[in-house]
Amino acid sequence: MFELKNKEGANYHFVLKAKNGQVILSSEVYNSKAAAENGIASVKKNAGEDARYERKTAKNGKFFFNLKATNGQVIGSSQMYASESGMENGIKSVKENAPDAEMKEA
């Protein structure tokens, strides 16, 4: 499920949650609700394509990923994972959950 949140004023951001309620992807802050909704649509569109996932290692040795749109812009980032396999499971979860996920406003 996507949760669309009003940060402050006209700023919005969203998270994608797995069925267990864990956040598996977080967006940047958008300057309008419509822009955030477009971001959700972009996640749904790009989630199934493995080439859209940028796998990274942080300076602290933990793993994370970014989901990118066709233009190369990051549309969502994961949490930090202790292992590479944990990160790959996170990517698998986004691929499975995002395309058909409902959206609710939090």
BAVEX-463875 format. One record per residue: residue number from 1; chain; y negated, z negated, x negated of N, C-alpha, C in turn. Coordinates in Angstrom, 2 decimals, padded with zeros to 5 digits. Atoms other than C-alpha are relative to their C-alpha. Layout:
N
pos: NUM unit: A nc2: Y nc3: Z nc1: X cac2: Y cac3: Z cac1: X cc2: Y cc3: Z cc1: X
...
! end
This chain:
106
pos: 1 unit: A nc2: 001.18 nc3: 000.00 nc1: -000.83 cac2: 000.00 cac3: 000.00 cac1: 000.00 cc2: -001.25 cc3: 000.00 cc1: -000.88
pos: 2 unit: A nc2: 001.30 nc3: 000.02 nc1: 000.66 cac2: -003.51 cac3: 000.78 cac1: -001.15 cc2: -000.88 cc3: -001.02 cc1: 000.70
pos: 3 unit: A nc2: 001.00 nc3: 000.92 nc1: -000.53 cac2: -006.06 cac3: -002.00 cac1: -000.69 cc2: -001.35 cc3: 000.46 cc1: -000.51
pos: 4 unit: A nc2: 001.36 nc3: -000.42 nc1: 000.31 cac2: -009.64 cac3: -000.79 cac1: -000.58 cc2: -000.90 cc3: -001.23 cc1: 000.13
pos: 5 unit: A nc2: 000.81 nc3: 001.22 nc1: 000.02 cac2: -012.08 cac3: -003.56 cac1: -001.52 cc2: -001.46 cc3: 000.32 cc1: -000.26
pos: 6 unit: A nc2: 001.43 nc3: -000.09 nc1: 000.23 cac2: -015.84 cac3: -003.81 cac1: -001.26 cc2: -000.34 cc3: -001.03 cc1: -001.06
pos: 7 unit: A nc2: 000.30 nc3: 000.90 nc1: 001.11 cac2: -016.95 cac3: -005.28 cac1: -004.59 cc2: -001.30 cc3: -000.74 cc1: 000.24
pos: 8 unit: A nc2: 001.30 nc3: 000.57 nc1: -000.31 cac2: -020.64 cac3: -005.87 cac1: -003.92 cc2: -000.92 cc3: 001.14 cc1: 000.37
pos: 9 unit: A nc2: 000.86 nc3: -001.08 nc1: -000.46 cac2: -023.18 cac3: -003.84 cac1: -002.05 cc2: 000.82 cc3: 001.20 cc1: 000.44
pos: 10 unit: A nc2: -000.69 nc3: -001.24 nc1: -000.39 cac2: -021.98 cac3: -000.23 cac1: -001.77 cc2: 001.14 cc3: 000.33 cc1: -000.97
pos: 11 unit: A nc2: -001.03 nc3: -000.27 nc1: 000.99 cac2: -019.46 cac3: -000.55 cac1: -004.62 cc2: 001.39 cc3: -000.34 cc1: 000.53
pos: 12 unit: A nc2: -001.38 nc3: 000.17 nc1: -000.47 cac2: -015.75 cac3: -000.16 cac1: -003.87 cc2: 000.97 cc3: 000.23 cc1: -001.16
pos: 13 unit: A nc2: -001.10 nc3: -000.30 nc1: 000.91 cac2: -012.51 cac3: -000.24 cac1: -005.80 cc2: 001.29 cc3: -000.21 cc1: 000.77
pos: 14 unit: A nc2: -001.28 nc3: 000.13 nc1: -000.69 cac2: -008.86 cac3: -000.03 cac1: -004.86 cc2: 001.10 cc3: -000.41 cc1: -000.96
pos: 15 unit: A nc2: -001.22 nc3: 000.30 nc1: 000.73 cac2: -005.50 cac3: -001.31 cac1: -005.98 cc2: 001.17 cc3: 000.58 cc1: 000.78
pos: 16 unit: A nc2: -001.26 nc3: -000.40 nc1: -000.62 cac2: -002.02 cac3: 000.03 cac1: -005.29 cc2: 000.98 cc3: -001.13 cc1: -000.23
pos: 17 unit: A nc2: -000.96 nc3: 001.08 nc1: 000.09 cac2: 000.53 cac3: -002.65 cac1: -004.52 cc2: 001.40 cc3: 000.50 cc1: 000.31
pos: 18 unit: A nc2: -001.41 nc3: -000.29 nc1: -000.27 cac2: 004.31 cac3: -002.38 cac1: -004.67 cc2: 000.41 cc3: -000.76 cc1: 001.26
pos: 19 unit: A nc2: -000.50 nc3: 000.66 nc1: -001.22 cac2: 006.41 cac3: -003.53 cac1: -001.72 cc2: 000.05 cc3: -001.52 cc1: -000.14
pos: 20 unit: A nc2: -000.04 nc3: 001.44 nc1: 000.22 cac2: 006.67 cac3: -006.99 cac1: -003.32 cc2: -001.39 cc3: -000.62 cc1: -000.12
pos: 21 unit: A nc2: 001.37 nc3: 000.49 nc1: 000.03 cac2: 002.86 cac3: -007.30 cac1: -003.30 cc2: -000.64 cc3: 000.01 cc1: -001.38
pos: 22 unit: A nc2: 000.53 nc3: -000.03 nc1: 001.36 cac2: 002.43 cac3: -006.89 cac1: -007.06 cc2: -000.91 cc3: 001.22 cc1: -000.18
pos: 23 unit: A nc2: 000.92 nc3: -001.11 nc1: 000.29 cac2: -000.55 cac3: -004.78 cac1: -008.17 cc2: 000.59 cc3: 000.84 cc1: -001.12
pos: 24 unit: A nc2: -000.57 nc3: -000.90 nc1: 001.01 cac2: 000.76 cac3: -001.73 cac1: -010.03 cc2: -001.01 cc3: 001.01 cc1: -000.53
pos: 25 unit: A nc2: 001.04 nc3: -000.93 nc1: 000.46 cac2: -002.45 cac3: 000.32 cac1: -010.35 cc2: -001.34 cc3: -000.47 cc1: 000.54
pos: 26 unit: A nc2: 001.35 nc3: 000.39 nc1: -000.40 cac2: -006.17 cac3: -000.51 cac1: -010.27 cc2: -000.96 cc3: 001.13 cc1: -000.34
pos: 27 unit: A nc2: 000.98 nc3: -001.07 nc1: 000.23 cac2: -009.10 cac3: 001.88 cac1: -009.97 cc2: -001.24 cc3: -000.53 cc1: -000.71
pos: 28 unit: A nc2: 001.34 nc3: 000.33 nc1: 000.46 cac2: -012.51 cac3: 001.97 cac1: -011.52 cc2: -000.82 cc3: -000.42 cc1: 001.22
pos: 29 unit: A nc2: 000.90 nc3: 000.30 nc1: -001.11 cac2: -015.49 cac3: 000.85 cac1: -009.41 cc2: -000.73 cc3: 001.28 cc1: 000.38
pos: 30 unit: A nc2: 000.67 nc3: -001.20 nc1: -000.55 cac2: -016.86 cac3: 003.62 cac1: -007.20 cc2: -001.30 cc3: -000.43 cc1: 000.68
pos: 31 unit: A nc2: 001.29 nc3: 000.34 nc1: -000.59 cac2: -020.42 cac3: 003.77 cac1: -005.88 cc2: -000.07 cc3: 000.25 cc1: 001.50
pos: 32 unit: A nc2: -000.02 nc3: -000.15 nc1: -001.45 cac2: -019.36 cac3: 004.56 cac1: -002.32 cc2: 001.43 cc3: -000.12 cc1: 000.50
pos: 33 unit: A nc2: -001.32 nc3: 000.09 nc1: -000.62 cac2: -016.48 cac3: 004.04 cac1: 000.08 cc2: 000.68 cc3: 001.37 cc1: -000.02
pos: 34 unit: A nc2: -000.57 nc3: -001.36 nc1: -000.02 cac2: -015.99 cac3: 007.82 cac1: 000.36 cc2: 000.55 cc3: 000.38 cc1: -001.37
pos: 35 unit: A nc2: -000.47 nc3: -000.32 nc1: 001.34 cac2: -015.67 cac3: 008.16 cac1: -003.42 cc2: 001.30 cc3: -000.75 cc1: -000.31
pos: 36 unit: A nc2: -001.23 nc3: 000.77 nc1: 000.21 cac2: -013.05 cac3: 005.39 cac1: -003.51 cc2: 001.15 cc3: 000.60 cc1: 000.81
pos: 37 unit: A nc2: -001.03 nc3: -000.65 nc1: -000.81 cac2: -011.14 cac3: 007.09 cac1: -000.67 cc2: 000.46 cc3: 001.30 cc1: -000.64
pos: 38 unit: A nc2: -000.37 nc3: -001.20 nc1: 000.74 cac2: -011.22 cac3: 010.32 cac1: -002.68 cc2: 000.89 cc3: -000.35 cc1: -001.19
pos: 39 unit: A nc2: -000.83 nc3: 000.47 nc1: 001.10 cac2: -009.79 cac3: 008.36 cac1: -005.61 cc2: 001.42 cc3: -000.29 cc1: 000.46
pos: 40 unit: A nc2: -001.31 nc3: 000.28 nc1: -000.57 cac2: -006.91 cac3: 007.16 cac1: -003.42 cc2: 000.75 cc3: 001.31 cc1: 000.26
pos: 41 unit: A nc2: -000.62 nc3: -001.31 nc1: -000.27 cac2: -006.25 cac3: 010.75 cac1: -002.32 cc2: 000.47 cc3: 000.65 cc1: -001.30
pos: 42 unit: A nc2: -000.36 nc3: -000.58 nc1: 001.29 cac2: -006.21 cac3: 011.80 cac1: -005.98 cc2: 001.24 cc3: -000.69 cc1: -000.59
pos: 43 unit: A nc2: -001.20 nc3: 000.71 nc1: 000.46 cac2: -003.68 cac3: 009.09 cac1: -006.87 cc2: 001.23 cc3: 000.53 cc1: 000.74
pos: 44 unit: A nc2: -001.13 nc3: -000.50 nc1: -000.79 cac2: -001.44 cac3: 010.25 cac1: -004.01 cc2: 000.43 cc3: 001.39 cc1: -000.47
pos: 45 unit: A nc2: -000.27 nc3: -001.38 nc1: 000.41 cac2: -001.73 cac3: 013.86 cac1: -005.19 cc2: 000.64 cc3: 000.08 cc1: -001.39
pos: 46 unit: A nc2: -000.42 nc3: -000.10 nc1: 001.40 cac2: -001.11 cac3: 013.19 cac1: -008.90 cc2: 001.14 cc3: -000.93 cc1: -000.39
pos: 47 unit: A nc2: -000.97 nc3: 001.04 nc1: 000.36 cac2: 001.35 cac3: 010.27 cac1: -008.81 cc2: 001.37 cc3: 000.55 cc1: -000.36
pos: 48 unit: A nc2: -001.34 nc3: -000.53 nc1: 000.22 cac2: 004.46 cac3: 012.44 cac1: -008.77 cc2: 000.19 cc3: 000.78 cc1: -001.28
pos: 49 unit: A nc2: -000.08 nc3: -000.84 nc1: 001.20 cac2: 003.64 cac3: 014.38 cac1: -011.94 cc2: -000.02 cc3: -000.84 cc1: -001.27
pos: 50 unit: A nc2: -000.12 nc3: 000.84 nc1: 001.20 cac2: 004.85 cac3: 012.68 cac1: -015.12 cc2: -001.06 cc3: 000.33 cc1: -001.05
pos: 51 unit: A nc2: 000.99 nc3: -000.40 nc1: 001.01 cac2: 002.39 cac3: 014.67 cac1: -017.25 cc2: -001.37 cc3: -000.65 cc1: 000.25
pos: 52 unit: A nc2: 001.29 nc3: 000.64 nc1: -000.33 cac2: -000.50 cac3: 012.84 cac1: -015.50 cc2: -000.09 cc3: -001.44 cc1: -000.50
pos: 53 unit: A nc2: -000.02 nc3: 001.38 nc1: 000.48 cac2: 000.56 cac3: 009.50 cac1: -017.01 cc2: -000.25 cc3: -000.04 cc1: -001.50
pos: 54 unit: A nc2: 000.33 nc3: 000.21 nc1: 001.41 cac2: -001.04 cac3: 008.51 cac1: -020.29 cc2: 000.55 cc3: -001.37 cc1: -000.39
pos: 55 unit: A nc2: -000.63 nc3: 001.24 nc1: 000.44 cac2: 001.17 cac3: 005.89 cac1: -021.94 cc2: -000.72 cc3: -000.51 cc1: -001.24
pos: 56 unit: A nc2: 000.82 nc3: 000.54 nc1: 001.08 cac2: -000.74 cac3: 003.55 cac1: -024.25 cc2: 000.56 cc3: -001.34 cc1: -000.47
pos: 57 unit: A nc2: -000.30 nc3: 001.32 nc1: 000.55 cac2: -000.24 cac3: 000.53 cac1: -026.48 cc2: -001.33 cc3: -000.66 cc1: -000.35
pos: 58 unit: A nc2: 001.24 nc3: 000.74 nc1: 000.26 cac2: -003.02 cac3: -002.07 cac1: -026.58 cc2: 000.05 cc3: -000.60 cc1: -001.41
pos: 59 unit: A nc2: 000.09 nc3: 000.59 nc1: 001.34 cac2: -004.21 cac3: -003.72 cac1: -029.80 cc2: 000.88 cc3: -001.24 cc1: -000.13
pos: 60 unit: A nc2: -000.83 nc3: 001.20 nc1: 000.04 cac2: -002.24 cac3: -006.83 cac1: -028.84 cc2: 001.50 cc3: 000.32 cc1: 000.07
pos: 61 unit: A nc2: -001.39 nc3: -000.41 nc1: -000.01 cac2: 000.99 cac3: -004.79 cac1: -028.78 cc2: 000.61 cc3: 000.16 cc1: 001.39
pos: 62 unit: A nc2: -000.51 nc3: -000.18 nc1: -001.36 cac2: 001.35 cac3: -004.75 cac1: -025.00 cc2: -000.18 cc3: 001.45 cc1: 000.43
pos: 63 unit: A nc2: -000.02 nc3: -001.39 nc1: -000.46 cac2: 001.91 cac3: -001.54 cac1: -023.06 cc2: -000.71 cc3: 000.12 cc1: 001.35
pos: 64 unit: A nc2: 000.62 nc3: -000.30 nc1: -001.28 cac2: -000.07 cac3: 000.04 cac1: -020.22 cc2: -000.07 cc3: 001.50 cc1: 000.16
pos: 65 unit: A nc2: 000.14 nc3: -001.43 nc1: -000.22 cac2: -000.66 cac3: 003.40 cac1: -018.63 cc2: -001.23 cc3: 000.28 cc1: 000.84
pos: 66 unit: A nc2: 001.07 nc3: -000.53 nc1: -000.84 cac2: -003.46 cac3: 005.42 cac1: -017.10 cc2: 000.57 cc3: 001.18 cc1: 000.77
pos: 67 unit: A nc2: -000.32 nc3: -001.18 nc1: -000.80 cac2: -002.98 cac3: 007.90 cac1: -014.29 cc2: -001.25 cc3: 000.87 cc1: 000.01
pos: 68 unit: A nc2: 001.14 nc3: -000.90 nc1: 000.11 cac2: -005.21 cac3: 010.93 cac1: -014.78 cc2: 000.07 cc3: 001.11 cc1: 001.05
pos: 69 unit: A nc2: 000.10 nc3: -001.14 nc1: -000.91 cac2: -006.41 cac3: 013.62 cac1: -012.40 cc2: 000.15 cc3: 001.29 cc1: -000.80
pos: 70 unit: A nc2: -000.16 nc3: -001.29 nc1: 000.67 cac2: -006.04 cac3: 017.32 cac1: -013.18 cc2: -001.15 cc3: 000.29 cc1: -000.97
pos: 71 unit: A nc2: 001.15 nc3: -000.22 nc1: 000.88 cac2: -009.52 cac3: 017.25 cac1: -014.79 cc2: -000.01 cc3: -000.95 cc1: -001.20
pos: 72 unit: A nc2: -000.10 nc3: 000.92 nc1: 001.13 cac2: -008.40 cac3: 014.52 cac1: -017.23 cc2: -000.65 cc3: -001.34 cc1: 000.23
pos: 73 unit: A nc2: 000.67 nc3: 001.27 nc1: -000.28 cac2: -010.40 cac3: 011.73 cac1: -015.59 cc2: 001.03 cc3: -001.05 cc1: 000.43
pos: 74 unit: A nc2: -000.88 nc3: 001.10 nc1: -000.38 cac2: -008.64 cac3: 008.36 cac1: -015.32 cc2: -000.32 cc3: -000.42 cc1: 001.43
pos: 75 unit: A nc2: 000.19 nc3: 000.41 nc1: -001.39 cac2: -008.12 cac3: 007.49 cac1: -011.66 cc2: 000.63 cc3: -001.35 cc1: 000.30
pos: 76 unit: A nc2: -000.59 nc3: 001.32 nc1: -000.16 cac2: -006.12 cac3: 004.32 cac1: -012.14 cc2: 000.64 cc3: -000.47 cc1: -001.29
pos: 77 unit: A nc2: -000.60 nc3: 000.60 nc1: 001.19 cac2: -004.88 cac3: 001.93 cac1: -014.81 cc2: 000.96 cc3: -001.11 cc1: 000.43
pos: 78 unit: A nc2: -000.99 nc3: 001.02 nc1: -000.31 cac2: -001.90 cac3: -000.39 cac1: -014.87 cc2: -000.41 cc3: -001.35 cc1: -000.58
pos: 79 unit: A nc2: 000.09 nc3: 001.29 nc1: 000.66 cac2: -001.59 cac3: -004.02 cac1: -015.81 cc2: 000.61 cc3: 000.14 cc1: -001.39
pos: 80 unit: A nc2: -000.65 nc3: 000.01 nc1: 001.31 cac2: -000.34 cac3: -004.96 cac1: -019.28 cc2: 001.47 cc3: -000.40 cc1: 000.17
pos: 81 unit: A nc2: -001.43 nc3: 000.28 nc1: -000.03 cac2: 003.41 cac3: -004.97 cac1: -019.83 cc2: 000.44 cc3: -000.47 cc1: -001.37
pos: 82 unit: A nc2: -000.51 nc3: 000.52 nc1: 001.26 cac2: 005.31 cac3: -006.90 cac1: -022.49 cc2: 000.90 cc3: 001.00 cc1: -000.71
pos: 83 unit: A nc2: -000.93 nc3: -000.95 nc1: 000.60 cac2: 007.77 cac3: -004.05 cac1: -023.04 cc2: -000.29 cc3: 001.41 cc1: 000.48
pos: 84 unit: A nc2: 000.15 nc3: -001.40 nc1: -000.37 cac2: 007.79 cac3: -000.29 cac1: -022.98 cc2: 000.80 cc3: 000.31 cc1: 001.26
pos: 85 unit: A nc2: -000.82 nc3: -000.23 nc1: -001.20 cac2: 010.59 cac3: -000.36 cac1: -020.39 cc2: -000.69 cc3: -000.55 cc1: 001.24
pos: 86 unit: A nc2: 000.76 nc3: 000.53 nc1: -001.13 cac2: 008.43 cac3: -002.55 cac1: -018.16 cc2: -001.08 cc3: 000.97 cc1: 000.44
pos: 87 unit: A nc2: 001.02 nc3: -001.01 nc1: -000.31 cac2: 005.65 cac3: 000.04 cac1: -018.38 cc2: 000.63 cc3: 001.19 cc1: 000.72
pos: 88 unit: A nc2: -000.67 nc3: -001.14 nc1: -000.64 cac2: 008.09 cac3: 002.82 cac1: -017.51 cc2: 000.42 cc3: -000.34 cc1: 001.43
pos: 89 unit: A nc2: -000.31 nc3: 000.43 nc1: -001.37 cac2: 009.24 cac3: 000.81 cac1: -014.48 cc2: -001.24 cc3: -000.01 cc1: 000.87
pos: 90 unit: A nc2: 001.26 nc3: -000.05 nc1: -000.73 cac2: 005.58 cac3: 000.49 cac1: -013.47 cc2: -000.35 cc3: 001.43 cc1: 000.41
pos: 91 unit: A nc2: 000.25 nc3: -001.42 nc1: -000.30 cac2: 005.16 cac3: 004.27 cac1: -013.68 cc2: 000.93 cc3: 000.47 cc1: 001.12
pos: 92 unit: A nc2: -000.97 nc3: -000.36 nc1: -001.04 cac2: 008.32 cac3: 004.73 cac1: -011.62 cc2: -000.42 cc3: -000.55 cc1: 001.35
pos: 93 unit: A nc2: 000.44 nc3: 000.62 nc1: -001.25 cac2: 006.94 cac3: 002.34 cac1: -009.01 cc2: -001.20 cc3: 000.73 cc1: 000.59
pos: 94 unit: A nc2: 001.15 nc3: -000.77 nc1: -000.50 cac2: 003.65 cac3: 004.27 cac1: -008.76 cc2: 000.50 cc3: 001.32 cc1: 000.59
pos: 95 unit: A nc2: -000.55 nc3: -001.28 nc1: -000.48 cac2: 005.59 cac3: 007.54 cac1: -008.41 cc2: 000.67 cc3: -000.16 cc1: 001.36
pos: 96 unit: A nc2: -000.73 nc3: 000.23 nc1: -001.26 cac2: 007.69 cac3: 006.04 cac1: -005.60 cc2: -000.90 cc3: -000.49 cc1: 001.12
pos: 97 unit: A nc2: 000.80 nc3: 000.65 nc1: -001.04 cac2: 005.01 cac3: 004.06 cac1: -003.76 cc2: -001.28 cc3: 000.74 cc1: 000.40
pos: 98 unit: A nc2: 001.33 nc3: -000.57 nc1: -000.27 cac2: 001.76 cac3: 006.03 cac1: -004.03 cc2: -000.04 cc3: 001.14 cc1: 001.01
pos: 99 unit: A nc2: 000.18 nc3: -001.18 nc1: -000.85 cac2: 002.44 cac3: 009.35 cac1: -002.27 cc2: -000.07 cc3: -000.28 cc1: 001.51
pos: 100 unit: A nc2: -000.04 nc3: 000.29 nc1: -001.43 cac2: 003.17 cac3: 007.83 cac1: 001.16 cc2: -000.63 cc3: -001.34 cc1: 000.36
pos: 101 unit: A nc2: 000.56 nc3: 001.35 nc1: -000.24 cac2: 001.30 cac3: 004.52 cac1: 000.82 cc2: -001.13 cc3: 000.05 cc1: 001.03
pos: 102 unit: A nc2: 001.09 nc3: 000.16 nc1: -000.96 cac2: -000.92 cac3: 003.41 cac1: 003.66 cc2: -001.18 cc3: -000.64 cc1: -000.70
pos: 103 unit: A nc2: 001.18 nc3: 000.63 nc1: 000.55 cac2: -004.46 cac3: 002.22 cac1: 003.05 cc2: -000.51 cc3: -001.04 cc1: 001.00
pos: 104 unit: A nc2: 000.66 nc3: 000.99 nc1: -000.85 cac2: -006.03 cac3: -000.96 cac1: 004.36 cc2: -001.21 cc3: -000.53 cc1: -000.75
pos: 105 unit: A nc2: 001.19 nc3: 000.59 nc1: 000.61 cac2: -009.41 cac3: -002.50 cac1: 003.76 cc2: 000.21 cc3: -001.49 cc1: -000.11
pos: 106 unit: A nc2: -000.17 nc3: 001.43 nc1: 000.25 cac2: -009.34 cac3: -005.95 cac1: 002.24 cc2: -001.34 cc3: -000.73 cc1: 000.10
! end
